Amino acid sequence: MSNVNGVGNNNVYDQINQLNKNQSTKTDGMSEDREMFMKLLIAQLQNQDPTSPADTSDFMQQMSTLSNVESIQNLASTMESMSSTLISSQAALQASSMVGQRAFVNTNIAQLPQTGGTVDGLVSTKASSSDIRISIYDGAGNRVDRVSMGAMPPGDHNFVWQANENLPAGNYRIVAEAASGVDGTYEEVATYMGFNINSVTLGQNGIGMKVNTNIGSIDMSEVKQLG
């Protein structure tokens, strides 16, 4: 499985957002530089000594320098625009590759696809535990099964629940608990249940991507893993 924690850290969508910010800043900077140059040039013309006017070639050289600088800045802007387009295409390609995968979402809702089927999920613990148990409840709140994962270190731990033949397809509630301390008490821990990704929705310029599952549209920040 590929961990997608830290979706906001150095991924393609944040790159697009940063490029857009840089583009806006550089465009403003180019306009300010051009305006400042023209003000200085006009001031120079207005305040020159009439008896000893400035050499025309000096003005032409200054104009040429400004033109060269603008050409370089325009080229850099074009390259950044191309880079942004490529990253947007990469985002779309990455999004399309997610369709059909499993997204592990921070929820305790589990969907049993068929009688006697299986449900996969993930338990996240901050400390080691002598035992992690998974309790399954039906829609009426009755516990229909309980399985033990045994002793586990801190971290993310995948599990698969095999339903018995008497349980119908539908939604079930999953409660994961970790044994803590020497007294054997259990404390509830975070669960992430697996759902098929049916489609992916991209925000503007690839920002704010959501995965669409059978339980609705899920923001990527709520996805723990893809698998």
KARA-V753054 format. One record per residue. RES is the residue in three letters. SS is DSSP state (hx for helix, st for strand, lp for the rest). OMEGA is omega in radians with two decimals (999 if undefined). Layout:
BEGIN
res=[RES | RES]
ss=[SS | SS]
omega=[OMEGA | OMEGA]
END
This chain:
BEGIN
res=[MET | SER | ASN | VAL | ASN | GLY | VAL | GLY | ASN | ASN | ASN | VAL | TYR | ASP | GLN | ILE | ASN | GLN | LEU | ASN | LYS | ASN | GLN | SER | THR | LYS | THR | ASP | GLY | MET | SER | GLU | ASP | ARG | GLU | MET | PHE | MET | LYS | LEU | LEU | ILE | ALA | GLN | LEU | GLN | ASN | GLN | ASP | PRO | THR | SER | PRO | ALA | ASP | THR | SER | ASP | PHE | MET | GLN | GLN | MET | SER | THR | LEU | SER | ASN | VAL | GLU | SER | ILE | GLN | ASN | LEU | ALA | SER | THR | MET | GLU | SER | MET | SER | SER | THR | LEU | ILE | SER | SER | GLN | ALA | ALA | LEU | GLN | ALA | SER | SER | MET | VAL | GLY | GLN | ARG | ALA | PHE | VAL | ASN | THR | ASN | ILE | ALA | GLN | LEU | PRO | GLN | THR | GLY | GLY | THR | VAL | ASP | GLY | LEU | VAL | SER | THR | LYS | ALA | SER | SER | SER | ASP | ILE | ARG | ILE | SER | ILE | TYR | ASP | GLY | ALA | GLY | ASN | ARG | VAL | ASP | ARG | VAL | SER | MET | GLY | ALA | MET | PRO | PRO | GLY | ASP | HIS | ASN | PHE | VAL | TRP | GLN | ALA | ASN | GLU | ASN | LEU | PRO | ALA | GLY | ASN | TYR | ARG | ILE | VAL | ALA | GLU | ALA | ALA | SER | GLY | VAL | ASP | GLY | THR | TYR | GLU | GLU | VAL | ALA | THR | TYR | MET | GLY | PHE | ASN | ILE | ASN | SER | VAL | THR | LEU | GLY | GLN | ASN | GLY | ILE | GLY | MET | LYS | VAL | ASN | THR | ASN | ILE | GLY | SER | ILE | ASP | MET | SER | GLU | VAL | LYS | GLN | LEU | GLY]
ss=[lp | st | st | lp | lp | lp | lp | lp | lp | lp | lp | hx | hx | hx | hx | hx | hx | hx | hx | hx | hx | hx | hx | hx | hx | hx | hx | hx | hx | hx | hx | hx | hx | hx | hx | hx | hx | hx | hx | hx | hx | hx | hx | hx | hx | hx | lp | lp | lp | hx | hx | hx | lp | lp | lp | hx | hx | hx | hx | hx | hx | hx | hx | hx | hx | hx | hx | hx | hx | hx | hx | hx | hx | hx | hx | hx | hx | hx | hx | hx | hx | hx | hx | hx | hx | hx | hx | hx | hx | hx | hx | hx | hx | hx | hx | hx | hx | hx | lp | lp | lp | st | st | st | st | st | lp | lp | st | st | st | st | lp | lp | lp | lp | lp | st | st | st | st | st | st | st | st | lp | lp | lp | st | st | st | st | st | st | st | st | st | lp | lp | lp | lp | lp | st | st | st | st | st | st | st | st | st | st | lp | lp | st | st | st | st | st | st | st | st | lp | lp | lp | lp | lp | lp | lp | st | st | st | st | st | st | st | st | st | st | st | lp | lp | lp | lp | st | st | st | st | st | st | st | st | st | st | st | st | lp | lp | st | st | st | lp | lp | hx | hx | hx | lp | lp | lp | st | st | st | st | lp | lp | st | st | st | st | hx | hx | hx | st | st | st | st | lp]
omega=[-3.13 | -3.11 | 3.12 | 3.01 | -3.13 | -3.14 | 3.14 | -3.08 | 3.00 | 3.07 | -2.99 | -3.09 | 3.07 | 3.08 | 3.12 | -3.12 | -3.13 | 3.11 | 3.13 | 3.13 | 3.14 | -3.13 | -3.14 | -3.12 | -3.11 | 3.10 | 3.10 | -3.13 | 3.11 | 3.14 | -3.13 | 3.13 | -3.13 | -3.14 | 3.13 | 3.14 | -3.11 | 3.11 | 3.13 | -3.13 | 3.12 | 3.12 | 3.11 | 3.13 | -3.09 | -3.02 | 3.12 | 3.14 | -3.11 | -3.12 | 3.13 | -3.07 | -3.14 | 3.12 | 3.14 | -3.12 | 3.10 | 3.12 | 3.13 | 3.13 | 3.11 | 3.12 | 3.13 | 3.12 | 3.11 | -3.13 | 3.13 | 3.13 | 3.14 | 3.12 | 3.12 | 3.14 | 3.12 | 3.10 | 3.12 | 3.12 | 3.11 | 3.13 | 3.12 | 3.12 | 3.10 | 3.13 | 3.13 | 3.12 | 3.13 | 3.14 | 3.09 | 3.10 | 3.10 | 3.12 | 3.13 | 3.13 | 3.12 | -3.14 | -3.12 | -3.13 | -3.14 | -3.09 | -3.12 | 3.10 | 3.09 | 3.06 | 3.11 | -2.95 | -3.14 | 3.12 | 3.06 | 3.08 | 3.10 | 3.12 | 3.07 | -3.00 | -3.10 | 3.10 | -3.11 | -3.12 | -3.13 | 3.08 | 3.12 | -3.12 | -3.09 | 3.08 | -3.14 | -3.14 | 3.13 | -3.13 | 3.09 | -3.10 | 3.11 | 3.10 | 3.00 | -3.13 | -3.13 | 3.11 | -3.10 | -3.10 | 3.10 | -3.09 | 3.13 | 3.13 | 3.13 | 3.07 | -3.07 | 3.13 | 3.05 | 3.14 | -3.14 | 3.08 | -3.12 | -3.12 | -3.10 | 3.03 | 3.07 | 3.09 | -3.11 | -3.07 | 3.14 | 3.08 | 3.06 | 3.08 | 3.08 | -3.13 | 3.09 | -3.02 | -3.10 | -3.08 | -3.11 | 3.06 | 3.14 | -3.11 | 3.08 | 3.10 | -3.12 | 3.08 | 3.11 | -3.12 | 3.13 | 3.09 | -3.12 | 3.10 | -3.10 | -3.09 | 3.06 | 3.11 | -3.12 | 3.08 | -3.11 | 3.12 | -3.06 | 3.07 | 3.09 | -3.07 | -3.09 | 3.10 | 3.08 | 3.06 | -3.12 | 3.12 | -3.12 | 3.11 | 3.11 | 3.04 | -3.14 | -3.11 | 3.08 | -3.11 | 3.09 | -3.12 | 3.08 | 3.05 | -3.09 | -3.09 | 3.13 | 3.11 | 3.08 | -3.12 | -3.05 | 3.06 | -3.09 | 3.12 | 3.13 | -3.14 | -3.12 | -3.11 | 2.91 | -3.13 | 999]
END
